[in-house]
Amino acid sequence: MSHKRICVDPYQEAPEKKKKKEHHTSTTKTAKSPSQPEHEESKTLSVLPSNPTDGHTKPKPKPLRPPTTLLDIGISIEDWKMLEESQKNLPRFLFRAFGSKSGGDPRLNTRSGIIPRGFLDSKTPTNMYENRHLWYIIDRHLGGVDINTDFSSWASCITMALKYANIASYVAIIDVTLLAPHVKIYHVLDLYRVKLAKDEYPQEYLAYGPISGPAFHCVNMEDIKNTAYYSLAGRSYGTDGYFDGDIYEDPGKRVATAKKLASLFRPNHDKRPDIIIALTAAFSSLPYCGFRTG
């Protein structure tokens, strides 16, 4: 359907001038003359079609709809809303330490991404509520049982990530602001509150779905060691020869060292300076992350 623009102009123009201005008035707002009545300008603008895709008006996001499987897994709509709202309160960065044998399958943890065991057969991620055995999977996952889990475990602190890794060759980091839409991350403490977990595990986050792309970055553990990570983390690491008491004790040296470590965790494709600022602050305070190591 075509829309005609109606321009109300109380001043009559000469025919030769009117012809020249026809194209101009079709693309610009009619100017209001000093004596033009207010209601006439309103009339002129009110007949223009509204176009939500003109670059100035954003369409409203569609409201989330509760999955139809909530009743089957024993989750109320209120609890579902709480879990989905919790996505807004996640730490910006999460860490996961791993080695080539982590999880018993080299395809699970790689330098290009993390694939939970449940997705190794190319299953398409939807949402965690589609699995009618959700409570069982979360319980076994947190218990360290090898099952076809849809989750990978992450920590908000690199120290905690390394603590729970048996042999770490790499430390992965994700920026939750860049995650693909299918990836959802849940604090285990929140899962515990809705009775999807038997224990609180306040240091652990479960990420649903495969993770890769611009949100994911991986750093070699040797590079982390050689950037004085242990000198930032605390005295309990002093026995392996990597601990430097001067860095640990001097605030200025701590911040400078933390900045160097932060630069390792910023991907080459991402030049945003706030990544360095945020990670420098986090790495400077490692002794106060999770369990005390100082």
C-alpha positions in Angstrom: 0.0 0.0 0.0 1.3 3.5 -0.9 1.0 6.4 1.4 0.6 10.0 0.2 2.0 12.9 2.2 -0.4 15.7 2.7 1.2 19.1 3.2 -1.1 21.9 4.5 0.2 25.3 3.4 -2.1 28.3 3.8 0.1 30.3 1.4 -0.4 29.8 -2.3 2.7 29.6 -4.4 3.3 30.6 -7.9 3.0 27.6 -10.3 6.6 27.7 -11.4 7.9 27.7 -7.8 5.5 25.0 -6.6 6.7 22.6 -9.3 10.4 22.9 -8.2 9.6 22.3 -4.5 7.5 19.2 -5.0 10.5 16.8 -4.6 11.9 18.8 -1.7 8.7 18.8 0.3 8.3 15.0 -0.1 11.4 14.3 1.9 11.5 17.1 4.5 9.3 18.4 7.3 6.9 21.2 6.3 8.2 24.4 7.8 5.8 26.3 10.1 5.2 29.9 9.1 4.8 32.5 11.7 1.1 32.8 11.2 0.4 29.1 10.6 -2.1 27.7 13.1 -0.8 25.0 15.6 -3.5 22.6 14.7 -2.6 22.7 11.0 1.0 21.6 11.6 -0.2 18.7 13.8 -2.5 17.7 11.0 0.4 17.7 8.5 2.5 15.4 10.7 -0.3 13.1 11.9 -1.0 11.6 8.5 2.6 10.5 8.0 3.0 6.7 8.2 4.9 5.3 11.2 7.8 3.1 10.2 9.4 1.1 13.1 12.4 0.1 11.0 13.5 3.6 10.0 16.5 3.4 12.3 15.0 5.8 14.9 12.4 3.6 16.5 13.5 0.3 18.1 11.0 -2.5 18.1 10.3 -3.7 21.6 11.9 -7.1 22.6 9.5 -10.0 22.7 8.7 -11.0 26.3 10.0 -14.3 27.4 7.5 -17.1 27.4 7.8 -19.9 30.0 8.8 -23.3 28.5 6.0 -25.8 28.3 8.2 -28.4 30.2 8.4 -26.5 33.5 5.7 -28.7 35.1 7.5 -31.8 34.1 10.8 -30.8 35.8 9.1 -29.3 38.9 9.9 -25.7 38.3 7.4 -22.9 39.0 7.0 -19.9 36.7 8.3 -17.7 39.5 11.5 -19.8 39.9 11.9 -19.8 36.1 11.7 -16.0 36.0 14.2 -15.7 38.8 16.7 -17.9 37.0 16.3 -16.0 33.7 16.5 -12.6 35.5 19.8 -13.8 37.1 21.4 -13.6 33.7 21.6 -9.8 34.3 23.7 -10.1 37.4 26.5 -12.4 36.3 30.2 -11.5 36.6 31.4 -10.1 33.3 34.3 -12.6 33.2 34.3 -16.3 34.0 37.3 -18.7 34.0 37.8 -22.4 33.3 41.1 -24.3 33.7 41.6 -27.5 31.7 44.1 -29.9 30.3 44.2 -32.3 27.3 42.6 -35.1 29.4 40.0 -33.0 31.2 36.6 -34.8 31.1 38.2 -37.9 29.5 37.6 -36.7 25.9 39.9 -34.2 24.1 37.0 -32.8 22.1 35.4 -31.3 25.2 37.9 -28.7 26.0 40.0 -27.1 23.2 41.7 -23.8 22.6 38.9 -22.7 20.3 35.9 -23.6 22.6 34.2 -25.7 25.1 31.6 -28.4 24.2 29.7 -30.1 27.0 29.5 -33.9 26.6 25.8 -33.8 25.8 26.5 -31.8 22.6 29.3 -33.9 21.1 26.8 -35.6 18.8 25.9 -32.2 17.3 22.7 -31.8 19.3 21.2 -28.4 18.8 21.1 -26.3 22.0 17.7 -24.9 23.0 17.4 -24.3 26.7 18.1 -26.4 29.8 14.4 -26.7 30.6 13.8 -29.0 27.6 15.7 -31.8 29.4 13.2 -33.6 31.6 16.1 -35.1 33.6 17.5 -31.7 34.5 17.8 -32.2 38.2 19.6 -35.5 37.7 22.0 -34.0 35.2 22.9 -31.1 37.4 23.3 -33.3 40.5 25.7 -35.7 38.7 27.6 -32.9 37.0 28.3 -31.2 40.3 29.2 -34.5 41.8 31.9 -35.1 39.2 30.2 -38.0 37.5 30.9 -38.5 33.7 27.5 -38.2 32.1 26.1 -36.6 29.0 25.8 -33.2 30.7 24.6 -30.1 28.9 26.8 -27.9 31.1 30.4 -26.8 31.6 31.7 -25.4 35.0 33.1 -22.0 35.4 34.4 -19.7 38.2 34.4 -16.0 38.7 38.0 -16.1 39.9 41.0 -17.7 38.1 42.3 -18.9 41.4 39.2 -21.0 42.0 39.2 -22.3 38.4 42.8 -23.6 38.9 42.0 -25.0 42.3 39.3 -27.3 40.8 41.3 -28.4 37.7 43.4 -31.6 38.2 46.1 -30.7 35.6 45.7 -27.4 33.9 47.5 -26.6 30.6 45.2 -23.7 29.7 42.9 -21.2 31.3 39.9 -20.2 29.3 38.0 -16.9 29.9 34.6 -15.9 28.6 33.2 -12.4 28.4 29.5 -12.9 29.1 28.6 -9.7 27.2 29.6 -11.4 24.0 28.0 -14.8 24.4 25.9 -16.4 21.7 22.2 -16.2 22.4 21.9 -20.0 23.1 24.4 -19.9 26.0 22.9 -19.3 29.4 24.9 -19.2 32.6 23.5 -20.0 36.0 25.1 -19.5 39.4 24.8 -22.8 41.3 23.7 -20.9 44.3 20.6 -19.8 42.3 20.0 -23.4 41.2 20.2 -24.5 44.8 17.5 -21.9 45.7 15.1 -23.4 43.3 16.0 -27.0 44.3 17.8 -27.9 41.1 21.0 -28.5 43.1 21.6 -30.2 46.5 24.4 -28.0 47.6 25.2 -24.3 47.2 28.7 -24.3 45.5 28.9 -20.5 45.7 32.1 -20.4 43.6 30.7 -22.3 40.7 28.7 -21.3 37.6 27.1 -23.7 35.1 27.1 -22.7 31.4 24.5 -24.3 29.2 25.5 -25.1 25.6 28.7 -25.0 23.5 30.9 -21.9 23.9 33.1 -20.5 21.2 33.5 -17.4 19.1 34.4 -13.8 20.2 33.3 -14.4 23.8 35.9 -17.1 24.3 39.6 -16.8 24.7 42.3 -19.2 25.9 45.7 -18.6 27.6 48.6 -21.1 28.0 49.3 -21.9 31.6 53.0 -21.5 31.1 52.5 -17.9 30.0 50.3 -17.3 33.1 53.1 -18.7 35.4 55.7 -16.6 33.7 53.7 -13.4 34.2 54.0 -13.8 38.0 50.5 -15.1 38.5 51.6 -17.0 41.7 53.1 -13.8 43.1 49.6 -12.2 42.8 47.7 -15.2 44.1 49.3 -15.6 47.5 52.1 -17.1 49.6 50.8 -20.6 49.5 52.3 -20.9 46.0 55.8 -19.9 47.1 57.1 -23.5 47.2 57.2 -24.0 43.5 59.7 -21.2 42.8 57.3 -18.8 41.1 56.5 -16.7 44.1 58.0 -13.2 44.4 57.3 -11.6 47.8 58.1 -8.1 46.5 55.3 -8.2 44.0 52.9 -9.7 46.6 53.7 -7.0 49.2 54.1 -3.9 47.1 50.7 -2.4 45.8 52.3 -0.6 42.9 54.1 -3.8 41.7 50.9 -5.8 42.2 48.9 -3.5 39.9 51.7 -3.4 37.3 52.0 -7.2 37.3 48.2 -7.6 37.3 48.0 -5.4 34.2 50.5 -7.6 32.4 48.5 -10.7 33.3 45.3 -9.0 32.2 46.8 -8.3 28.7 47.2 -12.0 28.2 43.4 -12.5 28.6 42.3 -9.8 26.2 41.8 -11.4 22.7 43.7 -9.9 19.8 40.4 -9.1 18.0 39.1 -7.1 21.0 40.8 -3.8 21.6 38.4 -2.4 24.2 40.5 -0.9 27.0 37.9 -1.7 29.7 38.8 -5.3 29.5 42.3 -4.5 30.8 41.0 -2.2 33.4 38.5 -4.7 34.8 40.9 -7.7 34.7 43.7 -5.6 36.3 41.4 -4.8 39.2 40.4 -8.5 39.5 44.0 -9.9 39.3 45.3 -7.3 41.8 42.9 -8.7 44.5 43.5 -12.4 43.9 44.3 -13.2 47.6 40.7 -12.2 48.4 39.1 -14.3 45.7 37.3 -17.4 46.9 39.4 -19.3 49.5 42.2 -17.2 51.0 45.6 -18.2 49.6 47.7 -15.5 51.3 
